[in-house]
């Protein structure tokens, strides 16, 4: 498996029906670092995590892996192998 050192997500937008869940969201993840994500119930934390793990596709957004922009189809495969999403339940 190829090792990557940084994942950058920018301009992420996700909605369910008319409800906007993520709007122009940006996040930078570095290998070996921990990130705490917190917010009120229904604020989009789980949706963001599912997008970051490649489990859901955003309507818009860019993914860069090690400073190289990647199309979603290819990025999704890399995210599946490198980012673990462990839901509380």
N, C-alpha and C positions, 0 to 999 in steps of 0.2 A: 504494500500500500504506500502510495506517495504521501510524504509528510508535508503539511502546509503550516505556515507560521501565522497567517493573518487572514481574516475574513471581514470584509467591509460590505455593509448593506446600506443603501441610500435610496431615498425617495420611495420607500415601501408604502403602498396603498392597498388596503384590503377592506372590503365591505361585505356584509351579508344583507342582501336585499337593499333597502334604503338606508340601513344603519352603517355608518362609517366606523370601522374598528381601528384601522391604522391609517394615518394621514401623514405623508411625507416623513416617515420615520427613518431614522438613521442610527446605525449601531456598528461598532467596531469590536471584533473579537480577536484576541491573540491566544495562540496555543499556550497552554500551561497557566493561563490566568483564569481566575474565577470572577463571575459577574453576578451581582445580586439584582434581581428584577422585582420591583414591588409596586403596588398600586391597589386601588379599590377594586372590589368585585366588579367584573364587567368592563374593566378599563382596557382590555386587549392583551393582557400578559400571555395567556395561553395561546392566543392566535399568533402573536409575535414569535413565541417559541416554536410553534408548529411551522411557521414560515422559515425560520432560521434553520430548522432541522430538515427542511426540504419536504415536509409532509403536506404542506399547502402551498399553492402558488399565489403570489400577490397579483393584483390587477396591474400594478406598475411597480417598478423598482429596478435597481441595478445591484448586481452582485460582483464584487471584485475579490479574487482570491490571490493573495500575495501580489497585490497591486495590478493584477491583470483582470480586466473586465471579462466576464464569462456569461454566455447566454444561459437562460434559466434551465433549459433542458439538460445541458452539461453540468451546470452548477448543482442541480438537484441531486445528481448521482454522487458528486463529490461531498455534498452536505450530508447525505445519508450515511456515508462512510466515516465522516469526521466529526459530526456534531450529534451528541446523544441527547435525546429529549426523554426525560424520565418524569412522568406525571405523578402527582402526589398520590393518586389512587391506583 
